[in-house]
Amino acid sequence: MLERRVVVGSSVGLHARPAALFVKAAAEQPVPVTIGLGDGAPVDARSLLSVMGLGARGGDEVVLRADGPDADTALNALAAVVAADHDA
């Protein structure tokens, strides 16, 4: 299983629009991906309610995990969405 640690780039965190963009990107990936915050349990990256429920704020570090032949590509794509500032 591959893992990426990424700092949330939007000041509002993974809430509302940034979370929706992330979940949409996760749903487009060819492998399942999870996202977690700190020592908390990881959640399905394709679930908007679960992602918003993490309470990830701007500047928090999240952990993305995926397994499979395209896991590296999926994690790179999702890490870019998390790190981007969607506030502008």
PDB file with one MODEL, atoms N, CA, C and O in Angstrom:
MODEL        1
ATOM      1  N   MET A   1       0.848  -1.176   0.000  1.00  0.00           N
ATOM      2  CA  MET A   1       0.000   0.000   0.000  1.00  0.00           C
ATOM      3  C   MET A   1       0.892   1.237   0.000  1.00  0.00           C
ATOM      4  O   MET A   1       1.833   1.345   0.787  1.00  0.00           O
ATOM      5  N   LEU A   2       0.578   2.159  -0.893  1.00  0.00           N
ATOM      6  CA  LEU A   2       1.324   3.409  -0.976  1.00  0.00           C
ATOM      7  C   LEU A   2       0.645   4.477  -0.131  1.00  0.00           C
ATOM      8  O   LEU A   2      -0.560   4.431   0.117  1.00  0.00           O
ATOM      9  N   GLU A   3       1.447   5.433   0.300  1.00  0.00           N
ATOM     10  CA  GLU A   3       0.953   6.478   1.184  1.00  0.00           C
ATOM     11  C   GLU A   3       1.559   7.823   0.799  1.00  0.00           C
ATOM     12  O   GLU A   3       2.725   7.897   0.413  1.00  0.00           O
ATOM     13  N   ARG A   4       0.765   8.885   0.904  1.00  0.00           N
ATOM     14  CA  ARG A   4       1.245  10.255   0.702  1.00  0.00           C
ATOM     15  C   ARG A   4       0.749  11.104   1.858  1.00  0.00           C
ATOM     16  O   ARG A   4      -0.420  11.026   2.236  1.00  0.00           O
ATOM     17  N   ARG A   5       1.624  11.904   2.411  1.00  0.00           N
ATOM     18  CA  ARG A   5       1.240  12.888   3.432  1.00  0.00           C
ATOM     19  C   ARG A   5       1.204  14.243   2.744  1.00  0.00           C
ATOM     20  O   ARG A   5       2.161  14.648   2.084  1.00  0.00           O
ATOM     21  N   VAL A   6       0.081  14.939   2.911  1.00  0.00           N
ATOM     22  CA  VAL A   6      -0.133  16.192   2.192  1.00  0.00           C
ATOM     23  C   VAL A   6      -0.719  17.221   3.156  1.00  0.00           C
ATOM     24  O   VAL A   6      -1.566  16.897   3.989  1.00  0.00           O
ATOM     25  N   VAL A   7      -0.259  18.462   3.030  1.00  0.00           N
ATOM     26  CA  VAL A   7      -0.802  19.555   3.825  1.00  0.00           C
ATOM     27  C   VAL A   7      -1.968  20.179   3.057  1.00  0.00           C
ATOM     28  O   VAL A   7      -1.857  20.467   1.865  1.00  0.00           O
ATOM     29  N   VAL A   8      -3.082  20.382   3.757  1.00  0.00           N
ATOM     30  CA  VAL A   8      -4.284  20.969   3.153  1.00  0.00           C
ATOM     31  C   VAL A   8      -4.002  22.428   2.805  1.00  0.00           C
ATOM     32  O   VAL A   8      -3.625  23.219   3.669  1.00  0.00           O
ATOM     33  N   GLY A   9      -4.186  22.776   1.536  1.00  0.00           N
ATOM     34  CA  GLY A   9      -3.849  24.106   1.047  1.00  0.00           C
ATOM     35  C   GLY A   9      -4.923  25.161   1.205  1.00  0.00           C
ATOM     36  O   GLY A   9      -4.605  26.348   1.281  1.00  0.00           O
ATOM     37  N   SER A  10      -6.177  24.768   1.258  1.00  0.00           N
ATOM     38  CA  SER A  10      -7.264  25.748   1.399  1.00  0.00           C
ATOM     39  C   SER A  10      -7.416  26.160   2.853  1.00  0.00           C
ATOM     40  O   SER A  10      -7.384  25.314   3.747  1.00  0.00           O
ATOM     41  N   SER A  11      -7.582  27.447   3.091  1.00  0.00           N
ATOM     42  CA  SER A  11      -7.701  27.921   4.472  1.00  0.00           C
ATOM     43  C   SER A  11      -8.959  27.378   5.151  1.00  0.00           C
ATOM     44  O   SER A  11      -8.984  27.230   6.373  1.00  0.00           O
ATOM     45  N   VAL A  12      -9.999  27.082   4.373  1.00  0.00           N
ATOM     46  CA  VAL A  12     -11.226  26.523   4.953  1.00  0.00           C
ATOM     47  C   VAL A  12     -11.099  25.021   5.186  1.00  0.00           C
ATOM     48  O   VAL A  12     -12.003  24.395   5.739  1.00  0.00           O
ATOM     49  N   GLY A  13      -9.993  24.455   4.769  1.00  0.00           N
ATOM     50  CA  GLY A  13      -9.781  23.017   4.941  1.00  0.00           C
ATOM     51  C   GLY A  13     -10.557  22.204   3.924  1.00  0.00           C
ATOM     52  O   GLY A  13     -10.933  22.704   2.864  1.00  0.00           O
ATOM     53  N   LEU A  14     -10.790  20.952   4.258  1.00  0.00           N
ATOM     54  CA  LEU A  14     -11.562  20.080   3.366  1.00  0.00           C
ATOM     55  C   LEU A  14     -13.034  20.175   3.761  1.00  0.00           C
ATOM     56  O   LEU A  14     -13.613  19.247   4.325  1.00  0.00           O
ATOM     57  N   HIS A  15     -13.610  21.317   3.446  1.00  0.00           N
ATOM     58  CA  HIS A  15     -14.997  21.590   3.766  1.00  0.00           C
ATOM     59  C   HIS A  15     -15.655  22.168   2.521  1.00  0.00           C
ATOM     60  O   HIS A  15     -15.027  22.912   1.767  1.00  0.00           O
ATOM     61  N   ALA A  16     -16.888  21.834   2.315  1.00  0.00           N
ATOM     62  CA  ALA A  16     -17.697  22.361   1.209  1.00  0.00           C
ATOM     63  C   ALA A  16     -17.023  22.172  -0.154  1.00  0.00           C
ATOM     64  O   ALA A  16     -16.808  21.039  -0.584  1.00  0.00           O
ATOM     65  N   ARG A  17     -16.694  23.257  -0.824  1.00  0.00           N
ATOM     66  CA  ARG A  17     -16.170  23.171  -2.196  1.00  0.00           C
ATOM     67  C   ARG A  17     -14.867  22.373  -2.300  1.00  0.00           C
ATOM     68  O   ARG A  17     -14.783  21.494  -3.157  1.00  0.00           O
ATOM     69  N   PRO A  18     -13.847  22.631  -1.472  1.00  0.00           N
ATOM     70  CA  PRO A  18     -12.618  21.834  -1.588  1.00  0.00           C
ATOM     71  C   PRO A  18     -12.869  20.337  -1.374  1.00  0.00           C
ATOM     72  O   PRO A  18     -12.271  19.503  -2.054  1.00  0.00           O
ATOM     73  N   ALA A  19     -13.747  20.003  -0.434  1.00  0.00           N
ATOM     74  CA  ALA A  19     -14.058  18.592  -0.192  1.00  0.00           C
ATOM     75  C   ALA A  19     -14.764  17.987  -1.395  1.00  0.00           C
ATOM     76  O   ALA A  19     -14.466  16.859  -1.787  1.00  0.00           O
ATOM     77  N   ALA A  20     -15.693  18.725  -1.983  1.00  0.00           N
ATOM     78  CA  ALA A  20     -16.414  18.228  -3.156  1.00  0.00           C
ATOM     79  C   ALA A  20     -15.467  17.994  -4.330  1.00  0.00           C
ATOM     80  O   ALA A  20     -15.580  16.990  -5.034  1.00  0.00           O
ATOM     81  N   LEU A  21     -14.537  18.918  -4.537  1.00  0.00           N
ATOM     82  CA  LEU A  21     -13.546  18.740  -5.608  1.00  0.00           C
ATOM     83  C   LEU A  21     -12.678  17.511  -5.360  1.00  0.00           C
ATOM     84  O   LEU A  21     -12.378  16.755  -6.283  1.00  0.00           O
ATOM     85  N   PHE A  22     -12.280  17.320  -4.109  1.00  0.00           N
ATOM     86  CA  PHE A  22     -11.455  16.170  -3.758  1.00  0.00           C
ATOM     87  C   PHE A  22     -12.211  14.860  -3.971  1.00  0.00           C
ATOM     88  O   PHE A  22     -11.674  13.922  -4.559  1.00  0.00           O
ATOM     89  N   VAL A  23     -13.441  14.795  -3.500  1.00  0.00           N
ATOM     90  CA  VAL A  23     -14.247  13.573  -3.625  1.00  0.00           C
ATOM     91  C   VAL A  23     -14.500  13.243  -5.094  1.00  0.00           C
ATOM     92  O   VAL A  23     -14.451  12.079  -5.491  1.00  0.00           O
ATOM     93  N   LYS A  24     -14.768  14.266  -5.894  1.00  0.00           N
ATOM     94  CA  LYS A  24     -14.977  14.039  -7.330  1.00  0.00           C
ATOM     95  C   LYS A  24     -13.720  13.460  -7.965  1.00  0.00           C
ATOM     96  O   LYS A  24     -13.798  12.525  -8.762  1.00  0.00           O
ATOM     97  N   ALA A  25     -12.562  14.013  -7.615  1.00  0.00           N
ATOM     98  CA  ALA A  25     -11.297  13.500  -8.151  1.00  0.00           C
ATOM     99  C   ALA A  25     -11.037  12.078  -7.669  1.00  0.00           C
ATOM    100  O   ALA A  25     -10.525  11.251  -8.423  1.00  0.00           O
ATOM    101  N   ALA A  26     -11.385  11.789  -6.423  1.00  0.00           N
ATOM    102  CA  ALA A  26     -11.187  10.442  -5.881  1.00  0.00           C
ATOM    103  C   ALA A  26     -12.062   9.424  -6.599  1.00  0.00           C
ATOM    104  O   ALA A  26     -11.638   8.296  -6.851  1.00  0.00           O
ATOM    105  N   ALA A  27     -13.283   9.827  -6.925  1.00  0.00           N
ATOM    106  CA  ALA A  27     -14.205   8.928  -7.626  1.00  0.00           C
ATOM    107  C   ALA A  27     -13.729   8.604  -9.035  1.00  0.00           C
ATOM    108  O   ALA A  27     -14.103   7.574  -9.598  1.00  0.00           O
ATOM    109  N   GLU A  28     -12.915   9.471  -9.602  1.00  0.00           N
ATOM    110  CA  GLU A  28     -12.399   9.261 -10.954  1.00  0.00           C
ATOM    111  C   GLU A  28     -11.160   8.364 -10.992  1.00  0.00           C
ATOM    112  O   GLU A  28     -10.699   7.996 -12.073  1.00  0.00           O
ATOM    113  N   GLN A  29     -10.623   8.014  -9.838  1.00  0.00           N
ATOM    114  CA  GLN A  29      -9.407   7.206  -9.799  1.00  0.00           C
ATOM    115  C   GLN A  29      -9.717   5.723 -10.027  1.00  0.00           C
ATOM    116  O   GLN A  29     -10.789   5.245  -9.654  1.00  0.00           O
ATOM    117  N   PRO A  30      -8.781   5.005 -10.637  1.00  0.00           N
ATOM    118  CA  PRO A  30      -9.015   3.592 -10.937  1.00  0.00           C
ATOM    119  C   PRO A  30      -8.816   2.660  -9.741  1.00  0.00           C
ATOM    120  O   PRO A  30      -9.066   1.459  -9.844  1.00  0.00           O
ATOM    121  N   VAL A  31      -8.371   3.205  -8.612  1.00  0.00           N
ATOM    122  CA  VAL A  31      -8.157   2.396  -7.409  1.00  0.00           C
ATOM    123  C   VAL A  31      -8.831   3.075  -6.224  1.00  0.00           C
ATOM    124  O   VAL A  31      -8.975   4.298  -6.216  1.00  0.00           O
ATOM    125  N   PRO A  32      -9.246   2.304  -5.226  1.00  0.00           N
ATOM    126  CA  PRO A  32      -9.827   2.908  -4.026  1.00  0.00           C
ATOM    127  C   PRO A  32      -8.753   3.674  -3.244  1.00  0.00           C
ATOM    128  O   PRO A  32      -7.603   3.243  -3.157  1.00  0.00           O
ATOM    129  N   VAL A  33      -9.147   4.799  -2.687  1.00  0.00           N
ATOM    130  CA  VAL A  33      -8.229   5.634  -1.911  1.00  0.00           C
ATOM    131  C   VAL A  33      -8.885   5.965  -0.579  1.00  0.00           C
ATOM    132  O   VAL A  33     -10.095   6.185  -0.512  1.00  0.00           O
ATOM    133  N   THR A  34      -8.081   6.000   0.480  1.00  0.00           N
ATOM    134  CA  THR A  34      -8.567   6.455   1.775  1.00  0.00           C
ATOM    135  C   THR A  34      -7.830   7.727   2.155  1.00  0.00           C
ATOM    136  O   THR A  34      -6.743   8.014   1.653  1.00  0.00           O
ATOM    137  N   ILE A  35      -8.448   8.483   3.054  1.00  0.00           N
ATOM    138  CA  ILE A  35      -7.839   9.698   3.579  1.00  0.00           C
ATOM    139  C   ILE A  35      -8.038   9.698   5.087  1.00  0.00           C
ATOM    140  O   ILE A  35      -9.109   9.353   5.586  1.00  0.00           O
ATOM    141  N   GLY A  36      -6.997  10.087   5.798  1.00  0.00           N
ATOM    142  CA  GLY A  36      -7.080  10.144   7.247  1.00  0.00           C
ATOM    143  C   GLY A  36      -6.429  11.404   7.781  1.00  0.00           C
ATOM    144  O   GLY A  36      -5.626  12.041   7.099  1.00  0.00           O
ATOM    145  N   LEU A  37      -6.780  11.754   8.993  1.00  0.00           N
ATOM    146  CA  LEU A  37      -6.239  12.934   9.654  1.00  0.00           C
ATOM    147  C   LEU A  37      -5.601  12.498  10.965  1.00  0.00           C
ATOM    148  O   LEU A  37      -6.274  11.941  11.832  1.00  0.00           O
ATOM    149  N   GLY A  38      -4.318  12.747  11.109  1.00  0.00           N
ATOM    150  CA  GLY A  38      -3.620  12.376  12.340  1.00  0.00           C
ATOM    151  C   GLY A  38      -3.707  10.889  12.613  1.00  0.00           C
ATOM    152  O   GLY A  38      -3.506  10.068  11.717  1.00  0.00           O
ATOM    153  N   ASP A  39      -4.008  10.548  13.858  1.00  0.00           N
ATOM    154  CA  ASP A  39      -4.116   9.142  14.255  1.00  0.00           C
ATOM    155  C   ASP A  39      -5.522   8.589  14.065  1.00  0.00           C
ATOM    156  O   ASP A  39      -5.799   7.442  14.414  1.00  0.00           O
ATOM    157  N   GLY A  40      -6.405   9.410  13.510  1.00  0.00           N
ATOM    158  CA  GLY A  40      -7.784   8.970  13.310  1.00  0.00           C
ATOM    159  C   GLY A  40      -7.886   7.899  12.235  1.00  0.00           C
ATOM    160  O   GLY A  40      -6.980   7.713  11.422  1.00  0.00           O
ATOM    161  N   ALA A  41      -8.996   7.213  12.256  1.00  0.00           N
ATOM    162  CA  ALA A  41      -9.242   6.151  11.285  1.00  0.00           C
ATOM    163  C   ALA A  41      -9.397   6.748   9.884  1.00  0.00           C
ATOM    164  O   ALA A  41     -10.044   7.783   9.725  1.00  0.00           O
ATOM    165  N   PRO A  42      -8.815   6.112   8.877  1.00  0.00           N
ATOM    166  CA  PRO A  42      -8.980   6.592   7.505  1.00  0.00           C
ATOM    167  C   PRO A  42     -10.411   6.340   7.015  1.00  0.00           C
ATOM    168  O   PRO A  42     -11.089   5.416   7.465  1.00  0.00           O
ATOM    169  N   VAL A  43     -10.843   7.183   6.088  1.00  0.00           N
ATOM    170  CA  VAL A  43     -12.188   7.053   5.518  1.00  0.00           C
ATOM    171  C   VAL A  43     -12.084   6.947   4.001  1.00  0.00           C
ATOM    172  O   VAL A  43     -11.054   7.270   3.410  1.00  0.00           O
ATOM    173  N   ASP A  44     -13.149   6.496   3.397  1.00  0.00           N
ATOM    174  CA  ASP A  44     -13.227   6.380   1.941  1.00  0.00           C
ATOM    175  C   ASP A  44     -13.165   7.776   1.333  1.00  0.00           C
ATOM    176  O   ASP A  44     -13.982   8.637   1.659  1.00  0.00           O
ATOM    177  N   ALA A  45     -12.209   7.996   0.459  1.00  0.00           N
ATOM    178  CA  ALA A  45     -12.025   9.304  -0.163  1.00  0.00           C
ATOM    179  C   ALA A  45     -13.153   9.665  -1.121  1.00  0.00           C
ATOM    180  O   ALA A  45     -13.248  10.816  -1.547  1.00  0.00           O
ATOM    181  N   ARG A  46     -14.012   8.708  -1.470  1.00  0.00           N
ATOM    182  CA  ARG A  46     -15.123   8.970  -2.389  1.00  0.00           C
ATOM    183  C   ARG A  46     -16.396   9.393  -1.665  1.00  0.00           C
ATOM    184  O   ARG A  46     -17.417   9.652  -2.303  1.00  0.00           O
ATOM    185  N   SER A  47     -16.342   9.464  -0.332  1.00  0.00           N
ATOM    186  CA  SER A  47     -17.520   9.810   0.458  1.00  0.00           C
ATOM    187  C   SER A  47     -17.421  11.250   0.953  1.00  0.00           C
ATOM    188  O   SER A  47     -16.577  11.562   1.793  1.00  0.00           O
ATOM    189  N   LEU A  48     -18.283  12.128   0.434  1.00  0.00           N
ATOM    190  CA  LEU A  48     -18.248  13.540   0.813  1.00  0.00           C
ATOM    191  C   LEU A  48     -18.475  13.727   2.310  1.00  0.00           C
ATOM    192  O   LEU A  48     -17.756  14.486   2.959  1.00  0.00           O
ATOM    193  N   LEU A  49     -19.465  13.040   2.854  1.00  0.00           N
ATOM    194  CA  LEU A  49     -19.746  13.192   4.277  1.00  0.00           C
ATOM    195  C   LEU A  49     -18.580  12.720   5.138  1.00  0.00           C
ATOM    196  O   LEU A  49     -18.260  13.342   6.151  1.00  0.00           O
ATOM    197  N   SER A  50     -17.944  11.619   4.736  1.00  0.00           N
ATOM    198  CA  SER A  50     -16.801  11.107   5.495  1.00  0.00           C
ATOM    199  C   SER A  50     -15.612  12.055   5.434  1.00  0.00           C
ATOM    200  O   SER A  50     -14.947  12.292   6.443  1.00  0.00           O
ATOM    201  N   VAL A  51     -15.347  12.596   4.245  1.00  0.00           N
ATOM    202  CA  VAL A  51     -14.219  13.523   4.081  1.00  0.00           C
ATOM    203  C   VAL A  51     -14.470  14.790   4.886  1.00  0.00           C
ATOM    204  O   VAL A  51     -13.569  15.266   5.576  1.00  0.00           O
ATOM    205  N   MET A  52     -15.667  15.339   4.812  1.00  0.00           N
ATOM    206  CA  MET A  52     -15.978  16.540   5.585  1.00  0.00           C
ATOM    207  C   MET A  52     -15.962  16.241   7.081  1.00  0.00           C
ATOM    208  O   MET A  52     -15.602  17.100   7.886  1.00  0.00           O
ATOM    209  N   GLY A  53     -16.350  15.030   7.446  1.00  0.00           N
ATOM    210  CA  GLY A  53     -16.365  14.621   8.852  1.00  0.00           C
ATOM    211  C   GLY A  53     -14.992  14.536   9.482  1.00  0.00           C
ATOM    212  O   GLY A  53     -14.870  14.537  10.707  1.00  0.00           O
ATOM    213  N   LEU A  54     -13.958  14.461   8.662  1.00  0.00           N
ATOM    214  CA  LEU A  54     -12.596  14.436   9.217  1.00  0.00           C
ATOM    215  C   LEU A  54     -12.274  15.736   9.943  1.00  0.00           C
ATOM    216  O   LEU A  54     -11.511  15.739  10.909  1.00  0.00           O
ATOM    217  N   GLY A  55     -12.851  16.829   9.484  1.00  0.00           N
ATOM    218  CA  GLY A  55     -12.581  18.121  10.100  1.00  0.00           C
ATOM    219  C   GLY A  55     -11.201  18.665   9.773  1.00  0.00           C
ATOM    220  O   GLY A  55     -10.634  19.427  10.556  1.00  0.00           O
ATOM    221  N   ALA A  56     -10.655  18.281   8.622  1.00  0.00           N
ATOM    222  CA  ALA A  56      -9.319  18.748   8.224  1.00  0.00           C
ATOM    223  C   ALA A  56      -9.363  20.236   7.908  1.00  0.00           C
ATOM    224  O   ALA A  56     -10.166  20.686   7.091  1.00  0.00           O
ATOM    225  N   ARG A  57      -8.496  20.991   8.561  1.00  0.00           N
ATOM    226  CA  ARG A  57      -8.433  22.439   8.372  1.00  0.00           C
ATOM    227  C   ARG A  57      -7.222  22.808   7.534  1.00  0.00           C
ATOM    228  O   ARG A  57      -6.329  21.988   7.321  1.00  0.00           O
ATOM    229  N   GLY A  58      -7.197  24.030   7.068  1.00  0.00           N
ATOM    230  CA  GLY A  58      -6.050  24.514   6.315  1.00  0.00           C
ATOM    231  C   GLY A  58      -4.781  24.373   7.138  1.00  0.00           C
ATOM    232  O   GLY A  58      -4.745  24.774   8.302  1.00  0.00           O
ATOM    233  N   GLY A  59      -3.743  23.807   6.545  1.00  0.00           N
ATOM    234  CA  GLY A  59      -2.480  23.593   7.237  1.00  0.00           C
ATOM    235  C   GLY A  59      -2.366  22.244   7.915  1.00  0.00           C
ATOM    236  O   GLY A  59      -1.270  21.851   8.313  1.00  0.00           O
ATOM    237  N   ASP A  60      -3.477  21.517   8.058  1.00  0.00           N
ATOM    238  CA  ASP A  60      -3.424  20.162   8.629  1.00  0.00           C
ATOM    239  C   ASP A  60      -2.779  19.205   7.639  1.00  0.00           C
ATOM    240  O   ASP A  60      -2.864  19.397   6.426  1.00  0.00           O
ATOM    241  N   GLU A  61      -2.141  18.183   8.164  1.00  0.00           N
ATOM    242  CA  GLU A  61      -1.575  17.146   7.309  1.00  0.00           C
ATOM    243  C   GLU A  61      -2.531  15.961   7.262  1.00  0.00           C
ATOM    244  O   GLU A  61      -2.964  15.458   8.298  1.00  0.00           O
ATOM    245  N   VAL A  62      -2.855  15.524   6.054  1.00  0.00           N
ATOM    246  CA  VAL A  62      -3.690  14.340   5.871  1.00  0.00           C
ATOM    247  C   VAL A  62      -2.852  13.234   5.235  1.00  0.00           C
ATOM    248  O   VAL A  62      -1.824  13.491   4.607  1.00  0.00           O
ATOM    249  N   VAL A  63      -3.314  12.007   5.412  1.00  0.00           N
ATOM    250  CA  VAL A  63      -2.619  10.852   4.860  1.00  0.00           C
ATOM    251  C   VAL A  63      -3.523  10.193   3.829  1.00  0.00           C
ATOM    252  O   VAL A  63      -4.638   9.774   4.142  1.00  0.00           O
ATOM    253  N   LEU A  64      -3.034  10.107   2.602  1.00  0.00           N
ATOM    254  CA  LEU A  64      -3.744   9.426   1.522  1.00  0.00           C
ATOM    255  C   LEU A  64      -3.115   8.057   1.342  1.00  0.00           C
ATOM    256  O   LEU A  64      -1.890   7.933   1.361  1.00  0.00           O
ATOM    257  N   ARG A  65      -3.935   7.024   1.165  1.00  0.00           N
ATOM    258  CA  ARG A  65      -3.430   5.669   0.942  1.00  0.00           C
ATOM    259  C   ARG A  65      -4.200   5.009  -0.194  1.00  0.00           C
ATOM    260  O   ARG A  65      -5.413   5.166  -0.327  1.00  0.00           O
ATOM    261  N   ALA A  66      -3.455   4.264  -1.009  1.00  0.00           N
ATOM    262  CA  ALA A  66      -4.073   3.528  -2.108  1.00  0.00           C
ATOM    263  C   ALA A  66      -3.238   2.294  -2.392  1.00  0.00           C
ATOM    264  O   ALA A  66      -2.045   2.244  -2.090  1.00  0.00           O
ATOM    265  N   ASP A  67      -3.885   1.309  -2.977  1.00  0.00           N
ATOM    266  CA  ASP A  67      -3.211   0.064  -3.319  1.00  0.00           C
ATOM    267  C   ASP A  67      -3.663  -0.353  -4.715  1.00  0.00           C
ATOM    268  O   ASP A  67      -4.835  -0.219  -5.066  1.00  0.00           O
ATOM    269  N   GLY A  68      -2.737  -0.850  -5.491  1.00  0.00           N
ATOM    270  CA  GLY A  68      -3.079  -1.307  -6.833  1.00  0.00           C
ATOM    271  C   GLY A  68      -2.082  -0.796  -7.848  1.00  0.00           C
ATOM    272  O   GLY A  68      -1.187  -0.019  -7.516  1.00  0.00           O
ATOM    273  N   PRO A  69      -2.237  -1.231  -9.085  1.00  0.00           N
ATOM    274  CA  PRO A  69      -1.266  -0.882 -10.124  1.00  0.00           C
ATOM    275  C   PRO A  69      -1.189   0.612 -10.448  1.00  0.00           C
ATOM    276  O   PRO A  69      -0.142   1.087 -10.887  1.00  0.00           O
ATOM    277  N   ASP A  70      -2.264   1.350 -10.243  1.00  0.00           N
ATOM    278  CA  ASP A  70      -2.264   2.783 -10.542  1.00  0.00           C
ATOM    279  C   ASP A  70      -2.286   3.634  -9.279  1.00  0.00           C
ATOM    280  O   ASP A  70      -2.654   4.808  -9.325  1.00  0.00           O
ATOM    281  N   ALA A  71      -1.897   3.051  -8.157  1.00  0.00           N
ATOM    282  CA  ALA A  71      -1.960   3.762  -6.877  1.00  0.00           C
ATOM    283  C   ALA A  71      -1.094   5.015  -6.873  1.00  0.00           C
ATOM    284  O   ALA A  71      -1.515   6.051  -6.360  1.00  0.00           O
ATOM    285  N   ASP A  72       0.097   4.939  -7.431  1.00  0.00           N
ATOM    286  CA  ASP A  72       1.004   6.091  -7.425  1.00  0.00           C
ATOM    287  C   ASP A  72       0.407   7.261  -8.203  1.00  0.00           C
ATOM    288  O   ASP A  72       0.458   8.402  -7.745  1.00  0.00           O
ATOM    289  N   THR A  73      -0.149   6.986  -9.354  1.00  0.00           N
ATOM    290  CA  THR A  73      -0.776   8.027 -10.177  1.00  0.00           C
ATOM    291  C   THR A  73      -1.977   8.624  -9.456  1.00  0.00           C
ATOM    292  O   THR A  73      -2.163   9.841  -9.458  1.00  0.00           O
ATOM    293  N   ALA A  74      -2.792   7.773  -8.839  1.00  0.00           N
ATOM    294  CA  ALA A  74      -3.973   8.245  -8.113  1.00  0.00           C
ATOM    295  C   ALA A  74      -3.574   9.144  -6.947  1.00  0.00           C
ATOM    296  O   ALA A  74      -4.164  10.205  -6.741  1.00  0.00           O
ATOM    297  N   LEU A  75      -2.576   8.717  -6.193  1.00  0.00           N
ATOM    298  CA  LEU A  75      -2.147   9.513  -5.048  1.00  0.00           C
ATOM    299  C   LEU A  75      -1.562  10.853  -5.480  1.00  0.00           C
ATOM    300  O   LEU A  75      -1.794  11.871  -4.827  1.00  0.00           O
ATOM    301  N   ASN A  76      -0.812  10.862  -6.564  1.00  0.00           N
ATOM    302  CA  ASN A  76      -0.259  12.121  -7.068  1.00  0.00           C
ATOM    303  C   ASN A  76      -1.375  13.089  -7.450  1.00  0.00           C
ATOM    304  O   ASN A  76      -1.316  14.273  -7.120  1.00  0.00           O
ATOM    305  N   ALA A  77      -2.388  12.584  -8.142  1.00  0.00           N
ATOM    306  CA  ALA A  77      -3.505  13.437  -8.575  1.00  0.00           C
ATOM    307  C   ALA A  77      -4.271  13.987  -7.377  1.00  0.00           C
ATOM    308  O   ALA A  77      -4.607  15.170  -7.343  1.00  0.00           O
ATOM    309  N   LEU A  78      -4.545  13.139  -6.402  1.00  0.00           N
ATOM    310  CA  LEU A  78      -5.320  13.576  -5.244  1.00  0.00           C
ATOM    311  C   LEU A  78      -4.505  14.482  -4.323  1.00  0.00           C
ATOM    312  O   LEU A  78      -5.051  15.406  -3.721  1.00  0.00           O
ATOM    313  N   ALA A  79      -3.222  14.226  -4.214  1.00  0.00           N
ATOM    314  CA  ALA A  79      -2.359  15.087  -3.402  1.00  0.00           C
ATOM    315  C   ALA A  79      -2.366  16.508  -3.970  1.00  0.00           C
ATOM    316  O   ALA A  79      -2.354  17.478  -3.212  1.00  0.00           O
ATOM    317  N   ALA A  80      -2.386  16.631  -5.279  1.00  0.00           N
ATOM    318  CA  ALA A  80      -2.415  17.953  -5.911  1.00  0.00           C
ATOM    319  C   ALA A  80      -3.713  18.686  -5.575  1.00  0.00           C
ATOM    320  O   ALA A  80      -3.698  19.898  -5.358  1.00  0.00           O
ATOM    321  N   VAL A  81      -4.826  17.971  -5.529  1.00  0.00           N
ATOM    322  CA  VAL A  81      -6.116  18.587  -5.189  1.00  0.00           C
ATOM    323  C   VAL A  81      -6.104  19.052  -3.741  1.00  0.00           C
ATOM    324  O   VAL A  81      -6.557  20.159  -3.447  1.00  0.00           O
ATOM    325  N   VAL A  82      -5.600  18.235  -2.840  1.00  0.00           N
ATOM    326  CA  VAL A  82      -5.554  18.591  -1.414  1.00  0.00           C
ATOM    327  C   VAL A  82      -4.647  19.797  -1.186  1.00  0.00           C
ATOM    328  O   VAL A  82      -5.000  20.696  -0.423  1.00  0.00           O
ATOM    329  N   ALA A  83      -3.501  19.827  -1.828  1.00  0.00           N
ATOM    330  CA  ALA A  83      -2.511  20.886  -1.605  1.00  0.00           C
ATOM    331  C   ALA A  83      -2.898  22.222  -2.226  1.00  0.00           C
ATOM    332  O   ALA A  83      -2.395  23.266  -1.813  1.00  0.00           O
ATOM    333  N   ALA A  84      -3.787  22.198  -3.214  1.00  0.00           N
ATOM    334  CA  ALA A  84      -4.169  23.424  -3.917  1.00  0.00           C
ATOM    335  C   ALA A  84      -5.013  24.343  -3.019  1.00  0.00           C
ATOM    336  O   ALA A  84      -5.749  23.879  -2.148  1.00  0.00           O
ATOM    337  N   ASP A  85      -4.887  25.638  -3.251  1.00  0.00           N
ATOM    338  CA  ASP A  85      -5.693  26.619  -2.541  1.00  0.00           C
ATOM    339  C   ASP A  85      -6.959  26.867  -3.363  1.00  0.00           C
ATOM    340  O   ASP A  85      -6.925  27.549  -4.388  1.00  0.00           O
ATOM    341  N   HIS A  86      -8.059  26.310  -2.904  1.00  0.00           N
ATOM    342  CA  HIS A  86      -9.341  26.436  -3.629  1.00  0.00           C
ATOM    343  C   HIS A  86     -10.156  27.628  -3.132  1.00  0.00           C
ATOM    344  O   HIS A  86     -11.323  27.779  -3.496  1.00  0.00           O
ATOM    345  N   ASP A  87      -9.552  28.465  -2.313  1.00  0.00           N
ATOM    346  CA  ASP A  87     -10.271  29.605  -1.749  1.00  0.00           C
ATOM    347  C   ASP A  87     -10.389  30.758  -2.732  1.00  0.00           C
ATOM    348  O   ASP A  87     -11.312  31.567  -2.637  1.00  0.00           O
ATOM    349  N   ALA A  88      -9.470  30.835  -3.663  1.00  0.00           N
ATOM    350  CA  ALA A  88      -9.443  31.976  -4.595  1.00  0.00           C
ATOM    351  C   ALA A  88     -10.472  31.845  -5.688  1.00  0.00           C
ATOM    352  O   ALA A  88     -10.575  32.721  -6.547  1.00  0.00           O
TER     353      ALA A  88
ENDMDL
END
